[in-house]
Amino acid sequence: MKESIHIKNLGPIKDIFIDDIKPLTVLIGESGSGKSTLMKTIALFRWLYKMHNIRSYLKRSKVSKSPFRFRMNTYFKNCGFEEYLKNNPEITYKVEFSDNRIYILHFAKNKLTGTGDKDLVQIQDLYYNKLSFISETRNIIPLWAERGASLTGAYLGFYFHEVYNDFDLATENLKELDINYLKLKLSIKKNQSNKKYFVHAPNKEYELTLKNSSSGTQNAIPITLIADHFSKHFDFERAFNESLVKFLFKTDNLTDFKPVKNLGDIKKKLFIHIEEPELSLFPDAQCELISDLISKCFITNSNSIDLIFSTHSPYIINHLNLLIKAHDTNQLIDSAKVEFDKLAVYQVEEGKIEDLIVRNQRIINTNSLSDTINNIYDKYNQLDKDGRLTEK
C-alpha cells in the first residue's frame, strides 16, 4: 500500500506534494514553517480514510444506513485549521495498491469527496488503522493524570485529550517500564480510583512523582509509554469491535449486520505522529530517544507501525545518518537501525518542502542544518581583540 498527499493553500503551506509517505518520515524546519500543519493534515486524512474503511465494511456487511457523516468543519476546527478555510485549501490524499487499485479523498471548496457509496473500498483492500497524535502539550499529562479527577469538564484541546487517552490506555496494564535513554525507571501504582506515576534512578535512593520530575522527563515518558504499548500490547480486535458496536448501536442495525470479512483477515496498521520529541532534552538524550522509538516501532515491534515526527533538532537528523549506516553494516546503535528505503526526511520552508535524502550516497544532506553553527563560527572569527566585528 502506498500513500500520497498533495496540499495547497492551507495556512503556512503553499504547495506540498509527497508522492510516497514512507514508514519513517521526519519533518524539520523553523517554527511556523508548516511542519505541524503538514503532519496534522496527514493524520487527519489517515483518520478519514480509516472511517471510510469502516463505512465500507459496514455497507458491504448489509448495514445500509450510514452510521456517521464526515463533518469537515468540525475536523478542521479540531486541528486548529478553521482560519485556514478562507484561503480555499485543496487537499488530495491517495491510497494505491500494487495492482493499481486507487482510492482518493479530495477536499476542495469546503467539500470532501471520495467517501460515497460508489467509492467504497473493495473487500480485499479493507484495512483498520489506529492513529496516535502525540502533541507538544504532552508535558501537561503528569499534572492532569494526578488532578484530572478534580478537573471534570475542563478542556485543554482536542490533541491533548487524544494523547492523554492513549497515555491512559498504555498504562492500563503496566506496572513499570525502564526508560533507558534517561537512565530512569517509571513505576505505576494503582488503586481503585486513580493511578500514581513515579520515576527513580536505579543508583539513587529516592523517587519522584512524575509531575515533579524534570521537564525533559515529563515530555519524553508519554512518548515512550505510548510507543511501547502500540508496539507490543495494542489489541486491534478489541478496538475494531468497539468501533463497530458503537456505530451499529447508533443506527440500530445489529441484527442486519453480516460480516463481509473476518477481523483476522483485515489488514491492520498503527500510525504514530509526534510533535518535537526532543523537547527539553540534552542532545545525547534526543538521539537515544529516537533510537528507542525506532527500536519500538521497527525492530522489536509485534504490530505494524509507521512513525512520523517533526523536529527542530539537527542532532536528530545527523543521528539518523548513523542509524542508516548501522543498518547497512548489519549493526545496531542503541538497539536501533534505519532501513534507507523506508526513510524520508523533508525540510519545510516557506510553505514548501525540500527532500534531504541523497539517494546515490544513501545519506541525509545536513549541510543546510549547519548554517547557524557556521554563521556563529564565522562571526567569532571576525571579532577583533577589542570585541568589534572586523570590517571586510
Beta strands, then each sheet from edge to edge (+ up, - down):
strand 1: 2-10
strand 2: 13-18
strand 3: 24-29
strand 4: 90-96
strand 5: 102-108
strand 6: 111-113
strand 7: 127-134
strand 8: 176-179
strand 9: 184-190
strand 10: 195-200
strand 11: 208-209
strand 12: 267-275
strand 13: 305-311
strand 14: 343-349
strand 15: 352-355
strand 16: 357-358
strand 17: 363-364
sheet 1: 2+ 1- 4+ 5- 6+
sheet 2: 7+ 12+ 13+ 3+ 14+ 15-
sheet 3: 8+ 9- 10+ 11-
sheet 4: 16+ 17-
end
